[in-house]
Amino acid sequence: DFRTPSWCCSSTLLVESTDKDTCPWNRTSILADRVLREPSRETPFVLLRDQKVGGQTTHFWLANAVLRLGKLAVSQVEPPIHGTHFALKFRGDMLDQLEVVSGHYDWRIFTSGLKCAQRRSVHGLVLLRNPVDRFLSYYAERSDRRFELQLNRSMNEWTVDDMRTYLRAISGRGFRGNEHVLFCNDYLTTCLAGCSSARPMWIEDSGELLESGKYFRAGTSGGPLDSLTWMLDPESGTVERAVSRLRRLLVGLVVERYLDWLEVAAFFLPWLHEPWSPHGPLGVQSAHEGVKARVHVRDRKLPEELRNEIAKWNAKDMAVYAEGVRQFEEQLAYSRAFRSTN
């Protein structure tokens, strides 16, 4: 039975504080330091991503790269084990051997997941998307539209007060204790035990709301909860620390700047690319067309005042995202300048 404290309880894990980050980032202001010719035990790679940021497309690339490079046995890519605590628990026997990691994790996947203090250099890629569009895409795919039905009008017809009421309601929601990634991992058919210290902010228990730990705040992906900031700084959720950590990573804008992202990836991560067959990109259509097809029409039609309201609820993420866009432009310019002179 996997649903026992010995298997599930996160309090039995040794999770290093991210405040004491000893990872050998080997990062300077020189962007050439972020080039990774190929992952290895000494120079591992982590794909860090939120929901609805082009993660499935990039994960598909990564899975193909791992197979091509013969690194399946030293990678945590397939099957996906989403949730930092689940990855730590079920790959604990080889944390110091992993070369490639991909999933919905927070910053602790570096400090504890890779045992990165034992490495020579650590490389990470974080996928970003405008927090407003990220939220709208998540809503379009996951929401049951209950509030729209109650109001008898679609979201793009809401008033600002309607949007505030909705955002306030979902931000203060309780949890049942079986949410995927938060408490349970559907792929592993495993849930955290009740004794675990890794609980979300609040959970409903016998009709009461019980205060809980802070680490799961980064797990509420896609909502108006500054999930990017909490992913980068699960300890305290500060913009300053999130930006500081973002600057150690390569930034990808897969959904918004796909063609530019292809240039950036080709330069900094030459081993990671869109899988092709003799007939073109693998799959029914290219990833670029697929990404465009998944951008819901609501993203474009929502009135500006409603988008602004969502942005206010993601104020921290908006600041971190702005820094990420600046970094992406810097990466793109550097890769183009290098190619033009070589």
C-alpha angles and dihedrals in degrees: 000000000000093000095082132108092249091061104028111026109109091199088075090062125090103229114182118226111254088216087077098053108176096168113138097235094168088202125154131163087274107101091205087076089070094060111111113191092188135341118255139167089267094045108032126183130222128192107208118189147159124218121288098015101114092277097140091055093049092041088055089053090049094049090053092046092051091052093045092050094044093240101125093114093054097043137084099210108102125067091028113233102196118196122057094239092052092051091049092050100045099038096038092116093064107027092124092052102049115117101176128032130178131172147088098304139140130230093286089075085076101043098038105011098056097028078226097180085075093057132086096225135355124213125194138181121201122193117216137188134177102281092228093053090043090056094045092049091050090048093049092054104034110027122101088212090234094147092048089053091049091052092039092226136088123256095258087062095052124115121235089256090053091053092047091051091050095046092047091051097051093042091059097042123136126230130236095212098245102078114140114254091004099066105348139039110216093197092055095036085227134133133190114258120245092252092063117122090209101087131139122257094275136006130187112239121173090337094309130106113233122197113235146176126306106232096088095061087090089054095066090088122183098020131105092271104105089255094171091056093048090047091057095038109027091163098064111347097234124162092220095057093040091054092045090055093042089059090063092059139069111249124222126194098189099160100039103034106021099154091046088047090056088059093048093047093047091056104038100029106026092168092058114072144131108290112244136192127197086270097052135269115003114255134038094300139003118280089246092059091042092053091049091049092054094054100103119229089236088069089068102036101048110113115252094242090059092048088051090053091053089048091055090057088051097043094136093047091049089058094047091045091052089056089048092054089050090052092048092053089050091051092048093048092048094050092048093047091050093051093047092055097041 
